[in-house]
Amino acid sequence: MKKLLCALAMMLPLSVFAVEEVYSFASDKQRQEFKELTEELRCPKCQNQNIADSDALVAQDLKRKVYQLMQQGKSKGEIIDYMKDRYGDFVYYQPPLNPATILLWLGPIAFIGGAALMVVRRRRSTVSELDAALLAQAEQLLDKDQTQENKP
């Protein structure tokens, strides 16, 4: 019986408990800055998730590195610059305006402008069609009136 229970216990999946690192800070201001930084930095593996919410190993490494840099006295800007130098502009949610990211900045403006232009053109063509239809109707009425006047 014991052997059977042992065999069953070994076959059952074991729970894996994730260990969440606890970071200690000298002040609440430092803790808040750490929170802001980890929410502003994007996980390179998770595509569109910040490192504060990601469980990926690379995100955990990035959080540790942010903590280390903060303990070294680096400013928020220096930490962001370090991460951008190491992982590229992708790691930061606010990409800079440069030739590589110009489409990110101007794309939405061009899309909205193009959509507005299409709406204006469609309205004008609809108005022109209505005007043409009304003009044709008015001409028919005039022709009808003239033919009635010419009849004795």
NORFENGI-V535677 format. One record per residue. RES is the residue in one letter. PSI is psi in radians with two decimals (none if undefined). OMEGA is omega as a letter, one per 40 degrees, with the letter a starting at -180 (NA if undefined). Layout:
# NORFENGI-V535677
res & psi & omega
RES & PSI & OMEGA
RES & PSI & OMEGA
This chain:
# NORFENGI-V535677
res & psi & omega
M & -0.75 & i
K & -0.68 & a
K & -0.68 & i
L & -0.79 & i
L & -0.70 & i
C & -0.76 & a
A & -0.74 & i
L & -0.73 & i
A & -0.62 & i
M & -0.46 & a
M & -0.40 & i
L & 2.45 & i
P & 2.40 & i
L & 2.49 & i
S & 2.45 & i
V & 2.13 & a
F & 2.09 & i
A & 2.38 & i
V & 2.10 & i
E & 2.22 & a
E & 2.47 & i
V & 2.14 & a
Y & 2.36 & i
S & 2.43 & a
F & 2.67 & a
A & -0.48 & a
S & 2.87 & i
D & -0.53 & i
K & -0.74 & i
Q & -0.73 & i
R & -0.75 & i
Q & -0.71 & i
E & -0.71 & i
F & -0.78 & i
K & -0.80 & i
E & -0.79 & a
L & -0.78 & a
T & -0.39 & i
E & -0.39 & a
E & -0.29 & a
L & 2.32 & a
R & 2.46 & i
C & 2.18 & a
P & -0.43 & a
K & -0.63 & a
C & 0.06 & i
Q & -1.33 & a
N & 0.78 & i
Q & 2.41 & a
N & 2.87 & a
I & -0.32 & i
A & -0.63 & a
D & -0.18 & a
S & 2.52 & i
D & 0.08 & a
A & 2.63 & a
L & -0.69 & a
V & -0.61 & i
A & -0.69 & i
Q & -0.69 & i
D & -0.73 & i
L & -0.72 & i
K & -0.75 & i
R & -0.71 & a
K & -0.70 & i
V & -0.78 & i
Y & -0.79 & i
Q & -0.80 & a
L & -0.64 & i
M & -0.69 & i
Q & -0.44 & i
Q & -0.07 & i
G & 0.24 & i
K & 2.55 & i
S & 2.95 & i
K & -0.77 & i
G & -0.71 & i
E & -0.65 & i
I & -0.76 & i
I & -0.76 & i
D & -0.72 & i
Y & -0.83 & a
M & -0.69 & i
K & -0.67 & i
D & -0.66 & a
R & -0.73 & a
Y & -0.06 & a
G & 3.03 & a
D & -0.36 & a
F & -0.55 & a
V & -0.29 & a
Y & 2.31 & a
Y & -0.24 & a
Q & 1.48 & a
P & 2.57 & i
P & 2.81 & i
L & 1.89 & i
N & 3.04 & a
P & -0.56 & a
A & -0.45 & a
T & 0.17 & a
I & -0.61 & i
L & -0.60 & i
L & -0.66 & a
W & -0.72 & a
L & -0.31 & a
G & -0.91 & i
P & -0.65 & i
I & -0.78 & i
A & -0.69 & i
F & -0.81 & a
I & -0.73 & i
G & -0.73 & i
G & -0.72 & i
A & -0.73 & i
A & -0.72 & i
L & -0.73 & i
M & -0.71 & i
V & -0.79 & a
V & -0.79 & a
R & -0.71 & i
R & -0.72 & i
R & -0.74 & i
R & -0.73 & a
S & -0.63 & i
T & -0.75 & i
V & -0.72 & i
S & -0.72 & i
E & -0.74 & i
L & -0.75 & i
D & -0.74 & a
A & -0.70 & i
A & -0.75 & i
L & -0.70 & i
L & -0.75 & i
A & -0.70 & i
Q & -0.72 & i
A & -0.70 & i
E & -0.67 & i
Q & -0.73 & i
L & -0.73 & i
L & -0.79 & i
D & -0.72 & i
K & -0.76 & i
D & -0.70 & a
Q & -0.67 & i
T & -0.56 & i
Q & -0.58 & i
E & -0.62 & a
N & -0.33 & i
K & 2.36 & i
P & none & NA
